[in-house]
Amino acid sequence: DKYDAEDDQVPAHESDEAWEFLNSCLQTEVMKEAHLYLSKEGLMPVSKEGFKHKLYDLWFGPYYRPYLERSSTSFEHTFVGEPCHESSYIFGLHNWVRLYQEEQRGWLTYEGWE
């Protein structure tokens, strides 16, 4: 709930939180195994620091989305959702826990997949 999706400029405290989140993820066995596999396949850097920086760029680096008025990140798309400026639709939001929380607050109504 700390993620602020309103600004293209990433404040230092949000960048710090992203690195903290990423460091936590990289301590898990599944991410260690993913790093080992991806580096063996030549898809990711062999060093842990290189892998971490590549993941940061992939997950938290902003990129342009044509249906938004501003840039977005993969993390935002997946875990927070992206409001479309031309409609009431939310794109992404693949995190069922967040979806449930937003429905409970009355901020979102899931109408199924078209």
N, C-alpha and C positions, 0 to 999 in steps of 0.2 A: 504493500500500500504506500510505499515511500516514493514510487516512481512518478515523476512529473513529466507528462507528455506534452506540455504546452509550449515548450521553448526549443528552438533549434540549437541554441548554445547550451552545451552540457556544463552545468555548474560543477565546481571542483568536488563538492560533497557527493554529488551523484556519480561522478567518475570514481571516487573513492569507494562508494557502495558497490559499484559494478565490479571493481577489482576484488573487493572483499567477497562478493558472491562467487566470482569466478574462482578465486583461491579455494573457497569451500568446495565447489564442484570438483576441482582438480584433485582433491584429497580422497575422493571416492574411488573404490575399486573399478567401477564401470568406466570412469573417465581415464584411469590409468591404463586399463585394457584398451580403450579406444585410442589413446595416444600411441601405445605400442603398435597396434595394428595399422593405424593410419601412417605412422612414420615408416614402418616396414614396407608399406605399399608406395612410399614416396609422395604421399598426399599431404603430409604435415611435417614441420621441422622435427628433427630428432631430439633437440634439446627441450627440456621442460619449459624454459623461459620462452623459447621460440614458439612452442605450441600454445602457451598461455597468451602471448601477444597476438597470434593468429586468430585464436578464438575470440579474444576481445574485439578485434577488428570485425570479425564475422558477426558477432552477436550485438555489439554495441556501437559499431561504426554507422553513422547516418547515411542513408541513401534516398534518392528521390522516388516518390510514389506518385504517379499521375493523378490518382483520385484523391490525394490529400493536398492541402494548402501549404504543407511544409514537408521537410524530410522526415524519415522514420528510421527505426532500427529493427533488426530481426527479433530482438528481445521484446520490444514493444509490440510488434505484430503478433507474436506468439502468446505472450503472457498478459499483456495489458489490453490489446485490441486497438484498432485504429478507426476513429470515426471518419466517415466519408463526408466531405463538406457539401456534397450535392444531394445528400439524402440522410435518412435517419439510420442507415445501415452501419454496422460495425464490422470491419474486416479483421481476420485473424482471430484472436482470442481463443486459442486452441487449448487453453488451460481450463479444464472442467471445474476446478475448485474456484477459480476466480469467476467463472460464468455463474456458478451456483451462488456465490456471495453477492454478485451484482443483481441477480434475480431476487434474492431475499431482501435486498435493500429497495427493490422496486425501480431500479435504474435501468433494467434491461428485461426484455421479454423475448425468449428464444422461440422463434416461430418455425423452426425446422430448416432443412436444407432444400433449396430449389433444384 
